[in-house]
């Protein structure tokens, strides 16, 4: 079980101090992005989906929508790469689509730094070691995100996630936040080659095929 004062108390204090203290900056920016999403993609503005949080318990993740609702002749959503237009790609490259997750942080469902919350269906596919990523709250950014992001394989990401669980500290969180700023500015590692986002995680040792909608995103 994760212990230590920072892990039990200090991390939450840092999250609240940063999010509340910087609200005069990110709230107006979020309002502008919301307006841009409304004009470019229409409604709904937000993408909502159940994701596993601390201990694998589900919560509703919030993001700005980045994909169109384009469908084929049978009414099925088109693949990611056909629904992700230039505007949506810009939001993802700059991580502006992540701004609503700050409300998840305020509600205590997420932290600024931690393993990214993935799909509920992945819970049964993790090895016991990989499942340790849920020993801490999921984060808006994390050790895997600043060390390759979606350009990494799933196994590499999970190794980095578990490393973070074992080494989490205030200095490491501050370091990751600083590195995140640089990664956002450069747009590095936004997607895997040949995919709009990431292929599905089918389990370690199982070939990863293409996904039509890894995150169910819109």
N, C-alpha and C positions, 0 to 999 in steps of 0.2 A: 504494500500500500504506500502511495506517495506520501511522504511526511515532510517536516520542515516548516518553519514559520512562513517563509515566502510562499511555499506551495499552498499552505492552508489559508493564509490571510493576505500577505503582501502582494501576491499576484492580482487579487481582486481589487485591492486598493490602487494599484498601478493602472489597471484597466479603467476604473471609474474616473480616476484623476485625469487620465489622458483623454478619454472620450468626452467627459463633461467640460474639461478645460479647453479643448479644441472645438467645442460645439459651434462657436461663432464662425469658424472656418468651414467645417464640413457640412453644417446644416444648409447654408445658402448654396453650396456646391451641389448637394444632394437635390435641392429644389430645382436647380438649373438642369441637372441630368434628368430628373423626372419629367420636366417640360419637354426636353429633347426626345425622350423615349415616347412621350405621348404624341409628338408631332411625327416622328419617324416610324413608329411601330403601332401606335394606337393603344388601346387597352387590352388586357390589364397592364399596368405599369410594372407591377412586381411579379417576380417568379417566386412561388412558395412551394416548398417540398419538405416532407418529413425526412430528417437526417438523424443518425445516431450521435448522441452527445456523450457526456461523462457516463461511464459504465454501460454505454450502448443504449441509454434511454433516449427515446425519440423526442425531437423538438422541431418546430417549423422554421426552416431556414428562409431568410429573405434576401432577394437579390433584385436588381433591376433586370427586366426582360431584355434579351439581346437577339432573339430570333423571331422571324416572321412566323405566321400561322399557315404558311403555304402547304397545301396538301395535294396528293395525287388524285386521279380520277375516281379512286375507290374511297376517298376521304381520309386516307392515312397521311400522317405528317411526313413530309419529305425528309431525306437525310440531313444531318446537321450542316454539311458544307453547302447545301442548296438553300438553307434557311438563314444561315449566318451571313448577313450582308456587311458592307463596309462599315456602316455605323455600329453594328453589333461587335465587329472585330475591333473597332477602336475602343469601345467600352471595355472589352476584355483585355486588350493590350495594355491599357492604362489602369486597369483594375477599378474603374469607376463603377462598374456593375456591382462591386462588393460593398459599396457605401451603406446600403440598408442593413448589412450585417452588424453595423455598429449598434443598432437597436437590439440585436440578439445579445451583444455584449452587455448592454445596459440591463437587460432582463436576466443576466447571469447564465444564459444558455451557452455562451461562447466566451472565449478570451481573445485578446488581440493577437496573442501568439499561442500556437498549438497545432497539432495535426489537423489537416483539413477534414471537415465532415464529409463523408462519402455517402454511398447509398445504403439504405437499410438492408437490402438484399445481399450485400457483401458480408454481413456479420457472420453468416454460416460458412463463408469461404476462407476466412482467415485461419492461419495456423495459430496455435496458442501464443507464440511469440509475437506475431503480427497483431493479434487482438489486444496486446498491451497498449497499443496506441490510444485505447479508450480509457486508460487509467487517469488521463487528464482531460480537461475540457478541450473541445476542438477550437481551432483558431482561425482568424481571418488570414493570417500569414503563419509560416512555420519554417522549421529548419529545412524541410524538403523543398519548400517554395524558393528559398534563397540559394539552394544548391542544385538547381536544375528544373524545378517546377514540373510541368507536363512533359518536358523532354526526357525525363527519367522513366525507367520501367517501374511497374507497380512494386516489384520486389525491392528495388533501390529506394523508392519513396518510403516504404514501410520500415526499412532498416533505419533510415534517417529519422522517421517518426519515433521509433522506439528508442533510438539514441537520445533524442530530445527528452523523452519521458525520464530517462535515467540521469540526465544532466541538467534538467531545468533549473534555472536560477535567474535572479534579477539582471545580472550582467549579460547573460546569454539572451534574454528577452530583448534587452535594449539593443544588443548587437544585431539581432534578427530584424528588429524594426528599422534600424539604420540601413541594413543591407537591402531591406524591402524597398525603401525609397529608390535606391539605385536600380534595382531590378524593374521597378515600375517605369522609371524613366527610359530604360533601354528596351523594355518589352521583351526581355529574354525569356525563352522557355514557355511561351504561352500555350503551345500545342505540340503534340508529337508529329513528326514528319508523316504525311499521308492521312492525318486525321484533323478534324476541326477542333477536337478537344483531346480526349484520351480514348483508347479502346477499352472495352469492358474488362473488369477484373473477374476472371472466371475461376480463380484459385491458383495457387502456386503450383507450377509444373503443368498447367493446362494452357495450350496455345491460346493467345489472345486475338480473337477475331475483331473485325470492325464492328462498331456499334452504331445503331441508328440514332440513339439518344442516350448517351452514357448517363447524363445527369437528369434527363427528362426536362431539359431546359427549354425556355421559350424566349 
